[in-house]
Amino acid sequence: NRVTTHFQVNNLINKGLVAQLKSAARRQIIAEPVEHLYYLIEKREKELNGIKGDYPKITEILKGFSAKNHVENKLTVKYFEGTPQVQILYDDIVKANEVWSVVNLDKVLKAFPENQEKFSIVINSQKLKLWEIIESDKKISYLQTLNKEYYHCKLVPKNINFFEMDWILFEETVIFIDYTNIEPAAIKIFSPTLYKG
């Protein structure tokens, strides 16, 4: 399939494993030298160490925020990377009683098409109340089938483009999901103080 091949080649290019040469309307794909793989591993290791290095700073900032408000705050921060890991978060969200979210539904349903049915079932069976702000230029027909007492939605035109990542709040938890890379990534913060603020 041409589309799948094109997607996979672009994925390899983005990862730095192959390069492309363009001449006229054709492109040639060339494997990077094996030595380049070591460089990519070092680069990824530096990125992960940077994230790991920032983790204590973020934790201290959030703990300081809690201390200022004289509220005891149990704080947990977790990082999820890749479609299977982020799907675990969505499976937890579906089990909640109330959820507030700001999402780009096109991106969510492209990465997780099964979520449409999962959320429809729990909303229509009155197990989940959901308030959403959705970035979309078109009416989304399946939203009209959801129980109006349990589903509340506002559409925001895509040209406003203020969504860099999805925000989801439920049960003293705040989740940020980033779809800017090939695989989604997420940060889950359990913090009663942050959730209430």
Disulfide bonds with the S-S distance in Angstrom:
none
